[in-house]
Amino acid sequence: MASATTTLRDGLPDRYLTPADIAELFDVPLETVYVWRKKRTGPPGFRVGKHLRYDPAAVHAWTTERMAANDAA
């Protein structure tokens, strides 16, 4: 059985991430995460009832896309 501290490759936890996790991961204020969500510029998230969650694999894919876009610019 996996614990909450088990991590996937690339250092992301093996659980769905919260907005606070995203803010900590990217070292940005929590409000920035919500602005990214509103503007649809951040990693894709989904709702579970009233709670916002992020799939670690989708966050990794978004990060990879952003890095590739920066390298191309």
PDB file of N, CA, C and O in Angstrom:
ATOM      1  N   MET A   1       0.848  -1.186   0.000  1.00  0.00           N
ATOM      2  CA  MET A   1       0.000   0.000   0.000  1.00  0.00           C
ATOM      3  C   MET A   1       0.889   1.243   0.000  1.00  0.00           C
ATOM      4  O   MET A   1       1.831   1.330   0.787  1.00  0.00           O
ATOM      5  N   ALA A   2       0.597   2.192  -0.869  1.00  0.00           N
ATOM      6  CA  ALA A   2       1.405   3.412  -0.990  1.00  0.00           C
ATOM      7  C   ALA A   2       1.020   4.411   0.100  1.00  0.00           C
ATOM      8  O   ALA A   2      -0.150   4.546   0.458  1.00  0.00           O
ATOM      9  N   SER A   3       2.016   5.095   0.608  1.00  0.00           N
ATOM     10  CA  SER A   3       1.758   6.126   1.611  1.00  0.00           C
ATOM     11  C   SER A   3       1.608   7.476   0.919  1.00  0.00           C
ATOM     12  O   SER A   3       1.871   7.601  -0.277  1.00  0.00           O
ATOM     13  N   ALA A   4       1.188   8.473   1.669  1.00  0.00           N
ATOM     14  CA  ALA A   4       1.013   9.816   1.115  1.00  0.00           C
ATOM     15  C   ALA A   4       2.335  10.426   0.694  1.00  0.00           C
ATOM     16  O   ALA A   4       2.362  11.378  -0.085  1.00  0.00           O
ATOM     17  N   THR A   5       3.422   9.890   1.201  1.00  0.00           N
ATOM     18  CA  THR A   5       4.732  10.449   0.857  1.00  0.00           C
ATOM     19  C   THR A   5       5.395   9.716  -0.302  1.00  0.00           C
ATOM     20  O   THR A   5       6.482  10.108  -0.728  1.00  0.00           O
ATOM     21  N   THR A   6       4.770   8.660  -0.825  1.00  0.00           N
ATOM     22  CA  THR A   6       5.319   7.964  -1.981  1.00  0.00           C
ATOM     23  C   THR A   6       5.343   8.917  -3.157  1.00  0.00           C
ATOM     24  O   THR A   6       4.386   9.658  -3.383  1.00  0.00           O
ATOM     25  N   THR A   7       6.431   8.899  -3.904  1.00  0.00           N
ATOM     26  CA  THR A   7       6.534   9.820  -5.025  1.00  0.00           C
ATOM     27  C   THR A   7       6.654   9.087  -6.348  1.00  0.00           C
ATOM     28  O   THR A   7       7.189   7.981  -6.420  1.00  0.00           O
ATOM     29  N   LEU A   8       6.154   9.715  -7.373  1.00  0.00           N
ATOM     30  CA  LEU A   8       6.331   9.248  -8.732  1.00  0.00           C
ATOM     31  C   LEU A   8       7.683   9.712  -9.224  1.00  0.00           C
ATOM     32  O   LEU A   8       8.395  10.419  -8.512  1.00  0.00           O
ATOM     33  N   ARG A   9       8.041   9.327 -10.421  1.00  0.00           N
ATOM     34  CA  ARG A   9       9.247   9.884 -11.014  1.00  0.00           C
ATOM     35  C   ARG A   9       9.107  11.392 -11.093  1.00  0.00           C
ATOM     36  O   ARG A   9       7.989  11.908 -11.077  1.00  0.00           O
ATOM     37  N   ASP A  10      10.178  12.083 -11.174  1.00  0.00           N
ATOM     38  CA  ASP A  10      10.247  13.538 -11.248  1.00  0.00           C
ATOM     39  C   ASP A  10       9.870  14.208  -9.933  1.00  0.00           C
ATOM     40  O   ASP A  10       9.648  15.418  -9.911  1.00  0.00           O
ATOM     41  N   GLY A  11       9.790  13.454  -8.832  1.00  0.00           N
ATOM     42  CA  GLY A  11       9.587  14.043  -7.521  1.00  0.00           C
ATOM     43  C   GLY A  11       8.178  14.455  -7.187  1.00  0.00           C
ATOM     44  O   GLY A  11       7.958  15.059  -6.137  1.00  0.00           O
ATOM     45  N   LEU A  12       7.206  14.154  -8.039  1.00  0.00           N
ATOM     46  CA  LEU A  12       5.824  14.515  -7.734  1.00  0.00           C
ATOM     47  C   LEU A  12       5.178  13.422  -6.881  1.00  0.00           C
ATOM     48  O   LEU A  12       5.470  12.242  -7.078  1.00  0.00           O
ATOM     49  N   PRO A  13       4.307  13.790  -5.939  1.00  0.00           N
ATOM     50  CA  PRO A  13       3.671  12.788  -5.083  1.00  0.00           C
ATOM     51  C   PRO A  13       2.732  11.877  -5.871  1.00  0.00           C
ATOM     52  O   PRO A  13       2.202  12.262  -6.914  1.00  0.00           O
ATOM     53  N   ASP A  14       2.538  10.676  -5.360  1.00  0.00           N
ATOM     54  CA  ASP A  14       1.647   9.691  -5.968  1.00  0.00           C
ATOM     55  C   ASP A  14       0.235   9.868  -5.408  1.00  0.00           C
ATOM     56  O   ASP A  14      -0.352   8.942  -4.849  1.00  0.00           O
ATOM     57  N   ARG A  15      -0.285  11.069  -5.571  1.00  0.00           N
ATOM     58  CA  ARG A  15      -1.655  11.412  -5.155  1.00  0.00           C
ATOM     59  C   ARG A  15      -2.052  12.660  -5.926  1.00  0.00           C
ATOM     60  O   ARG A  15      -1.192  13.334  -6.493  1.00  0.00           O
ATOM     61  N   TYR A  16      -3.329  12.974  -5.954  1.00  0.00           N
ATOM     62  CA  TYR A  16      -3.753  14.202  -6.610  1.00  0.00           C
ATOM     63  C   TYR A  16      -3.287  15.396  -5.781  1.00  0.00           C
ATOM     64  O   TYR A  16      -3.301  15.359  -4.550  1.00  0.00           O
ATOM     65  N   LEU A  17      -2.879  16.443  -6.473  1.00  0.00           N
ATOM     66  CA  LEU A  17      -2.320  17.622  -5.819  1.00  0.00           C
ATOM     67  C   LEU A  17      -3.393  18.660  -5.551  1.00  0.00           C
ATOM     68  O   LEU A  17      -4.369  18.763  -6.295  1.00  0.00           O
ATOM     69  N   THR A  18      -3.214  19.423  -4.494  1.00  0.00           N
ATOM     70  CA  THR A  18      -4.113  20.522  -4.140  1.00  0.00           C
ATOM     71  C   THR A  18      -3.532  21.823  -4.705  1.00  0.00           C
ATOM     72  O   THR A  18      -2.368  21.856  -5.104  1.00  0.00           O
ATOM     73  N   PRO A  19      -4.328  22.886  -4.741  1.00  0.00           N
ATOM     74  CA  PRO A  19      -3.778  24.181  -5.143  1.00  0.00           C
ATOM     75  C   PRO A  19      -2.582  24.606  -4.277  1.00  0.00           C
ATOM     76  O   PRO A  19      -1.636  25.210  -4.780  1.00  0.00           O
ATOM     77  N   ALA A  20      -2.626  24.293  -2.996  1.00  0.00           N
ATOM     78  CA  ALA A  20      -1.501  24.626  -2.117  1.00  0.00           C
ATOM     79  C   ALA A  20      -0.244  23.855  -2.522  1.00  0.00           C
ATOM     80  O   ALA A  20       0.865  24.383  -2.449  1.00  0.00           O
ATOM     81  N   ASP A  21      -0.424  22.600  -2.950  1.00  0.00           N
ATOM     82  CA  ASP A  21       0.718  21.816  -3.435  1.00  0.00           C
ATOM     83  C   ASP A  21       1.329  22.456  -4.677  1.00  0.00           C
ATOM     84  O   ASP A  21       2.551  22.521  -4.811  1.00  0.00           O
ATOM     85  N   ILE A  22       0.474  22.928  -5.585  1.00  0.00           N
ATOM     86  CA  ILE A  22       0.946  23.562  -6.822  1.00  0.00           C
ATOM     87  C   ILE A  22       1.703  24.846  -6.481  1.00  0.00           C
ATOM     88  O   ILE A  22       2.768  25.108  -7.040  1.00  0.00           O
ATOM     89  N   ALA A  23       1.155  25.641  -5.567  1.00  0.00           N
ATOM     90  CA  ALA A  23       1.825  26.881  -5.157  1.00  0.00           C
ATOM     91  C   ALA A  23       3.192  26.576  -4.560  1.00  0.00           C
ATOM     92  O   ALA A  23       4.165  27.273  -4.850  1.00  0.00           O
ATOM     93  N   GLU A  24       3.275  25.555  -3.739  1.00  0.00           N
ATOM     94  CA  GLU A  24       4.554  25.185  -3.121  1.00  0.00           C
ATOM     95  C   GLU A  24       5.522  24.635  -4.174  1.00  0.00           C
ATOM     96  O   GLU A  24       6.710  24.956  -4.154  1.00  0.00           O
ATOM     97  N   LEU A  25       5.025  23.828  -5.069  1.00  0.00           N
ATOM     98  CA  LEU A  25       5.857  23.218  -6.104  1.00  0.00           C
ATOM     99  C   LEU A  25       6.540  24.265  -6.973  1.00  0.00           C
ATOM    100  O   LEU A  25       7.722  24.138  -7.290  1.00  0.00           O
ATOM    101  N   PHE A  26       5.790  25.308  -7.362  1.00  0.00           N
ATOM    102  CA  PHE A  26       6.319  26.348  -8.238  1.00  0.00           C
ATOM    103  C   PHE A  26       6.781  27.591  -7.477  1.00  0.00           C
ATOM    104  O   PHE A  26       7.204  28.572  -8.089  1.00  0.00           O
ATOM    105  N   ASP A  27       6.702  27.552  -6.151  1.00  0.00           N
ATOM    106  CA  ASP A  27       7.124  28.666  -5.299  1.00  0.00           C
ATOM    107  C   ASP A  27       6.457  29.975  -5.707  1.00  0.00           C
ATOM    108  O   ASP A  27       7.111  30.999  -5.907  1.00  0.00           O
ATOM    109  N   VAL A  28       5.124  29.905  -5.824  1.00  0.00           N
ATOM    110  CA  VAL A  28       4.312  31.077  -6.148  1.00  0.00           C
ATOM    111  C   VAL A  28       3.219  31.208  -5.089  1.00  0.00           C
ATOM    112  O   VAL A  28       2.896  30.231  -4.413  1.00  0.00           O
ATOM    113  N   PRO A  29       2.649  32.397  -4.937  1.00  0.00           N
ATOM    114  CA  PRO A  29       1.529  32.544  -3.999  1.00  0.00           C
ATOM    115  C   PRO A  29       0.325  31.703  -4.443  1.00  0.00           C
ATOM    116  O   PRO A  29       0.128  31.461  -5.633  1.00  0.00           O
ATOM    117  N   LEU A  30      -0.460  31.270  -3.480  1.00  0.00           N
ATOM    118  CA  LEU A  30      -1.656  30.481  -3.766  1.00  0.00           C
ATOM    119  C   LEU A  30      -2.590  31.224  -4.713  1.00  0.00           C
ATOM    120  O   LEU A  30      -3.209  30.616  -5.587  1.00  0.00           O
ATOM    121  N   GLU A  31      -2.688  32.530  -4.540  1.00  0.00           N
ATOM    122  CA  GLU A  31      -3.556  33.336  -5.412  1.00  0.00           C
ATOM    123  C   GLU A  31      -3.131  33.208  -6.877  1.00  0.00           C
ATOM    124  O   GLU A  31      -3.981  33.223  -7.767  1.00  0.00           O
ATOM    125  N   THR A  32      -1.844  33.083  -7.132  1.00  0.00           N
ATOM    126  CA  THR A  32      -1.353  32.916  -8.502  1.00  0.00           C
ATOM    127  C   THR A  32      -1.906  31.647  -9.123  1.00  0.00           C
ATOM    128  O   THR A  32      -2.260  31.637 -10.301  1.00  0.00           O
ATOM    129  N   VAL A  33      -1.983  30.582  -8.348  1.00  0.00           N
ATOM    130  CA  VAL A  33      -2.529  29.317  -8.849  1.00  0.00           C
ATOM    131  C   VAL A  33      -3.980  29.508  -9.280  1.00  0.00           C
ATOM    132  O   VAL A  33      -4.392  29.001 -10.323  1.00  0.00           O
ATOM    133  N   TYR A  34      -4.753  30.239  -8.480  1.00  0.00           N
ATOM    134  CA  TYR A  34      -6.157  30.488  -8.826  1.00  0.00           C
ATOM    135  C   TYR A  34      -6.283  31.400 -10.045  1.00  0.00           C
ATOM    136  O   TYR A  34      -7.202  31.230 -10.846  1.00  0.00           O
ATOM    137  N   VAL A  35      -5.378  32.361 -10.197  1.00  0.00           N
ATOM    138  CA  VAL A  35      -5.383  33.223 -11.386  1.00  0.00           C
ATOM    139  C   VAL A  35      -5.054  32.397 -12.621  1.00  0.00           C
ATOM    140  O   VAL A  35      -5.694  32.561 -13.660  1.00  0.00           O
ATOM    141  N   TRP A  36      -4.060  31.507 -12.523  1.00  0.00           N
ATOM    142  CA  TRP A  36      -3.740  30.617 -13.644  1.00  0.00           C
ATOM    143  C   TRP A  36      -4.966  29.810 -14.033  1.00  0.00           C
ATOM    144  O   TRP A  36      -5.255  29.643 -15.218  1.00  0.00           O
ATOM    145  N   ARG A  37      -5.685  29.313 -13.043  1.00  0.00           N
ATOM    146  CA  ARG A  37      -6.892  28.495 -13.304  1.00  0.00           C
ATOM    147  C   ARG A  37      -7.938  29.341 -14.019  1.00  0.00           C
ATOM    148  O   ARG A  37      -8.528  28.901 -15.005  1.00  0.00           O
ATOM    149  N   LYS A  38      -8.169  30.549 -13.526  1.00  0.00           N
ATOM    150  CA  LYS A  38      -9.185  31.426 -14.115  1.00  0.00           C
ATOM    151  C   LYS A  38      -8.829  31.798 -15.548  1.00  0.00           C
ATOM    152  O   LYS A  38      -9.704  31.836 -16.412  1.00  0.00           O
ATOM    153  N   LYS A  39      -7.553  32.073 -15.809  1.00  0.00           N
ATOM    154  CA  LYS A  39      -7.106  32.466 -17.148  1.00  0.00           C
ATOM    155  C   LYS A  39      -6.798  31.258 -18.043  1.00  0.00           C
ATOM    156  O   LYS A  39      -6.511  31.416 -19.230  1.00  0.00           O
ATOM    157  N   ARG A  40      -6.858  30.056 -17.466  1.00  0.00           N
ATOM    158  CA  ARG A  40      -6.543  28.810 -18.184  1.00  0.00           C
ATOM    159  C   ARG A  40      -5.114  28.811 -18.725  1.00  0.00           C
ATOM    160  O   ARG A  40      -4.868  28.358 -19.842  1.00  0.00           O
ATOM    161  N   THR A  41      -4.190  29.315 -17.940  1.00  0.00           N
ATOM    162  CA  THR A  41      -2.788  29.349 -18.346  1.00  0.00           C
ATOM    163  C   THR A  41      -1.929  28.396 -17.525  1.00  0.00           C
ATOM    164  O   THR A  41      -0.769  28.169 -17.869  1.00  0.00           O
ATOM    165  N   GLY A  42      -2.464  27.841 -16.461  1.00  0.00           N
ATOM    166  CA  GLY A  42      -1.695  26.957 -15.596  1.00  0.00           C
ATOM    167  C   GLY A  42      -1.945  25.502 -15.906  1.00  0.00           C
ATOM    168  O   GLY A  42      -2.577  25.175 -16.911  1.00  0.00           O
ATOM    169  N   PRO A  43      -1.455  24.629 -15.056  1.00  0.00           N
ATOM    170  CA  PRO A  43      -1.675  23.204 -15.267  1.00  0.00           C
ATOM    171  C   PRO A  43      -3.164  22.879 -15.178  1.00  0.00           C
ATOM    172  O   PRO A  43      -3.895  23.511 -14.416  1.00  0.00           O
ATOM    173  N   PRO A  44      -3.614  21.891 -15.958  1.00  0.00           N
ATOM    174  CA  PRO A  44      -5.043  21.561 -15.946  1.00  0.00           C
ATOM    175  C   PRO A  44      -5.452  20.929 -14.616  1.00  0.00           C
ATOM    176  O   PRO A  44      -4.785  20.029 -14.106  1.00  0.00           O
ATOM    177  N   GLY A  45      -6.538  21.410 -14.081  1.00  0.00           N
ATOM    178  CA  GLY A  45      -7.074  20.884 -12.831  1.00  0.00           C
ATOM    179  C   GLY A  45      -8.492  20.389 -13.041  1.00  0.00           C
ATOM    180  O   GLY A  45      -9.075  20.568 -14.110  1.00  0.00           O
ATOM    181  N   PHE A  46      -9.031  19.773 -12.021  1.00  0.00           N
ATOM    182  CA  PHE A  46     -10.411  19.284 -12.088  1.00  0.00           C
ATOM    183  C   PHE A  46     -11.030  19.390 -10.703  1.00  0.00           C
ATOM    184  O   PHE A  46     -10.332  19.478  -9.693  1.00  0.00           O
ATOM    185  N   ARG A  47     -12.334  19.381 -10.681  1.00  0.00           N
ATOM    186  CA  ARG A  47     -13.059  19.504  -9.418  1.00  0.00           C
ATOM    187  C   ARG A  47     -13.554  18.142  -8.948  1.00  0.00           C
ATOM    188  O   ARG A  47     -14.010  17.316  -9.738  1.00  0.00           O
ATOM    189  N   VAL A  48     -13.451  17.935  -7.653  1.00  0.00           N
ATOM    190  CA  VAL A  48     -14.053  16.800  -6.974  1.00  0.00           C
ATOM    191  C   VAL A  48     -14.972  17.435  -5.948  1.00  0.00           C
ATOM    192  O   VAL A  48     -14.552  17.794  -4.848  1.00  0.00           O
ATOM    193  N   GLY A  49     -16.230  17.567  -6.328  1.00  0.00           N
ATOM    194  CA  GLY A  49     -17.151  18.330  -5.487  1.00  0.00           C
ATOM    195  C   GLY A  49     -16.719  19.775  -5.504  1.00  0.00           C
ATOM    196  O   GLY A  49     -16.614  20.379  -6.572  1.00  0.00           O
ATOM    197  N   LYS A  50     -16.467  20.340  -4.337  1.00  0.00           N
ATOM    198  CA  LYS A  50     -16.023  21.732  -4.276  1.00  0.00           C
ATOM    199  C   LYS A  50     -14.500  21.861  -4.243  1.00  0.00           C
ATOM    200  O   LYS A  50     -13.971  22.971  -4.187  1.00  0.00           O
ATOM    201  N   HIS A  51     -13.805  20.737  -4.277  1.00  0.00           N
ATOM    202  CA  HIS A  51     -12.349  20.739  -4.145  1.00  0.00           C
ATOM    203  C   HIS A  51     -11.663  20.700  -5.509  1.00  0.00           C
ATOM    204  O   HIS A  51     -12.070  19.949  -6.396  1.00  0.00           O
ATOM    205  N   LEU A  52     -10.626  21.508  -5.667  1.00  0.00           N
ATOM    206  CA  LEU A  52      -9.829  21.556  -6.883  1.00  0.00           C
ATOM    207  C   LEU A  52      -8.625  20.640  -6.707  1.00  0.00           C
ATOM    208  O   LEU A  52      -7.922  20.702  -5.698  1.00  0.00           O
ATOM    209  N   ARG A  53      -8.396  19.787  -7.708  1.00  0.00           N
ATOM    210  CA  ARG A  53      -7.268  18.861  -7.654  1.00  0.00           C
ATOM    211  C   ARG A  53      -6.534  18.849  -8.985  1.00  0.00           C
ATOM    212  O   ARG A  53      -7.087  19.222 -10.019  1.00  0.00           O
ATOM    213  N   TYR A  54      -5.284  18.416  -8.943  1.00  0.00           N
ATOM    214  CA  TYR A  54      -4.426  18.349 -10.120  1.00  0.00           C
ATOM    215  C   TYR A  54      -3.814  16.953 -10.204  1.00  0.00           C
ATOM    216  O   TYR A  54      -3.359  16.407  -9.199  1.00  0.00           O
ATOM    217  N   ASP A  55      -3.804  16.383 -11.401  1.00  0.00           N
ATOM    218  CA  ASP A  55      -3.166  15.095 -11.637  1.00  0.00           C
ATOM    219  C   ASP A  55      -1.661  15.341 -11.780  1.00  0.00           C
ATOM    220  O   ASP A  55      -1.262  16.154 -12.614  1.00  0.00           O
ATOM    221  N   PRO A  56      -0.817  14.671 -10.997  1.00  0.00           N
ATOM    222  CA  PRO A  56       0.628  14.899 -11.092  1.00  0.00           C
ATOM    223  C   PRO A  56       1.177  14.690 -12.501  1.00  0.00           C
ATOM    224  O   PRO A  56       2.081  15.413 -12.921  1.00  0.00           O
ATOM    225  N   ALA A  57       0.648  13.717 -13.232  1.00  0.00           N
ATOM    226  CA  ALA A  57       1.116  13.472 -14.604  1.00  0.00           C
ATOM    227  C   ALA A  57       0.785  14.660 -15.505  1.00  0.00           C
ATOM    228  O   ALA A  57       1.593  15.033 -16.356  1.00  0.00           O
ATOM    229  N   ALA A  58      -0.393  15.255 -15.326  1.00  0.00           N
ATOM    230  CA  ALA A  58      -0.786  16.419 -16.130  1.00  0.00           C
ATOM    231  C   ALA A  58       0.071  17.633 -15.763  1.00  0.00           C
ATOM    232  O   ALA A  58       0.421  18.429 -16.634  1.00  0.00           O
ATOM    233  N   VAL A  59       0.406  17.775 -14.493  1.00  0.00           N
ATOM    234  CA  VAL A  59       1.271  18.885 -14.055  1.00  0.00           C
ATOM    235  C   VAL A  59       2.661  18.715 -14.671  1.00  0.00           C
ATOM    236  O   VAL A  59       3.263  19.687 -15.128  1.00  0.00           O
ATOM    237  N   HIS A  60       3.160  17.499 -14.683  1.00  0.00           N
ATOM    238  CA  HIS A  60       4.476  17.241 -15.287  1.00  0.00           C
ATOM    239  C   HIS A  60       4.434  17.546 -16.778  1.00  0.00           C
ATOM    240  O   HIS A  60       5.362  18.160 -17.306  1.00  0.00           O
ATOM    241  N   ALA A  61       3.365  17.124 -17.471  1.00  0.00           N
ATOM    242  CA  ALA A  61       3.235  17.390 -18.909  1.00  0.00           C
ATOM    243  C   ALA A  61       3.169  18.895 -19.171  1.00  0.00           C
ATOM    244  O   ALA A  61       3.804  19.384 -20.106  1.00  0.00           O
ATOM    245  N   TRP A  62       2.417  19.628 -18.366  1.00  0.00           N
ATOM    246  CA  TRP A  62       2.308  21.079 -18.519  1.00  0.00           C
ATOM    247  C   TRP A  62       3.666  21.742 -18.325  1.00  0.00           C
ATOM    248  O   TRP A  62       4.039  22.644 -19.075  1.00  0.00           O
ATOM    249  N   THR A  63       4.400  21.288 -17.313  1.00  0.00           N
ATOM    250  CA  THR A  63       5.729  21.843 -17.049  1.00  0.00           C
ATOM    251  C   THR A  63       6.665  21.583 -18.217  1.00  0.00           C
ATOM    252  O   THR A  63       7.416  22.469 -18.624  1.00  0.00           O
ATOM    253  N   THR A  64       6.623  20.375 -18.756  1.00  0.00           N
ATOM    254  CA  THR A  64       7.458  20.020 -19.910  1.00  0.00           C
ATOM    255  C   THR A  64       7.121  20.888 -21.114  1.00  0.00           C
ATOM    256  O   THR A  64       8.020  21.350 -21.817  1.00  0.00           O
ATOM    257  N   GLU A  65       5.827  21.113 -21.358  1.00  0.00           N
ATOM    258  CA  GLU A  65       5.400  21.985 -22.467  1.00  0.00           C
ATOM    259  C   GLU A  65       5.895  23.412 -22.274  1.00  0.00           C
ATOM    260  O   GLU A  65       6.354  24.047 -23.223  1.00  0.00           O
ATOM    261  N   ARG A  66       5.804  23.914 -21.049  1.00  0.00           N
ATOM    262  CA  ARG A  66       6.256  25.279 -20.769  1.00  0.00           C
ATOM    263  C   ARG A  66       7.757  25.412 -20.984  1.00  0.00           C
ATOM    264  O   ARG A  66       8.222  26.408 -21.538  1.00  0.00           O
ATOM    265  N   MET A  67       8.511  24.415 -20.550  1.00  0.00           N
ATOM    266  CA  MET A  67       9.972  24.459 -20.733  1.00  0.00           C
ATOM    267  C   MET A  67      10.335  24.393 -22.219  1.00  0.00           C
ATOM    268  O   MET A  67      11.254  25.077 -22.670  1.00  0.00           O
ATOM    269  N   ALA A  68       9.608  23.568 -22.974  1.00  0.00           N
ATOM    270  CA  ALA A  68       9.863  23.474 -24.417  1.00  0.00           C
ATOM    271  C   ALA A  68       9.532  24.794 -25.111  1.00  0.00           C
ATOM    272  O   ALA A  68      10.250  25.219 -26.016  1.00  0.00           O
ATOM    273  N   ALA A  69       8.447  25.439 -24.688  1.00  0.00           N
ATOM    274  CA  ALA A  69       8.063  26.719 -25.279  1.00  0.00           C
ATOM    275  C   ALA A  69       9.123  27.780 -24.979  1.00  0.00           C
ATOM    276  O   ALA A  69       9.438  28.602 -25.839  1.00  0.00           O
ATOM    277  N   ASN A  70       9.669  27.763 -23.769  1.00  0.00           N
ATOM    278  CA  ASN A  70      10.718  28.718 -23.400  1.00  0.00           C
ATOM    279  C   ASN A  70      11.999  28.460 -24.174  1.00  0.00           C
ATOM    280  O   ASN A  70      12.684  29.406 -24.562  1.00  0.00           O
ATOM    281  N   ASP A  71      12.330  27.206 -24.403  1.00  0.00           N
ATOM    282  CA  ASP A  71      13.522  26.858 -25.169  1.00  0.00           C
ATOM    283  C   ASP A  71      13.387  27.281 -26.625  1.00  0.00           C
ATOM    284  O   ASP A  71      14.370  27.666 -27.259  1.00  0.00           O
ATOM    285  N   ALA A  72      12.158  27.208 -27.159  1.00  0.00           N
ATOM    286  CA  ALA A  72      11.910  27.562 -28.550  1.00  0.00           C
ATOM    287  C   ALA A  72      11.893  29.076 -28.764  1.00  0.00           C
ATOM    288  O   ALA A  72      12.121  29.556 -29.875  1.00  0.00           O
ATOM    289  N   ALA A  73      11.624  29.813 -27.705  1.00  0.00           N
ATOM    290  CA  ALA A  73      11.516  31.277 -27.824  1.00  0.00           C
ATOM    291  C   ALA A  73      12.857  31.954 -27.886  1.00  0.00           C
ATOM    292  O   ALA A  73      12.927  33.179 -27.986  1.00  0.00           O
TER     293      ALA A  73
END
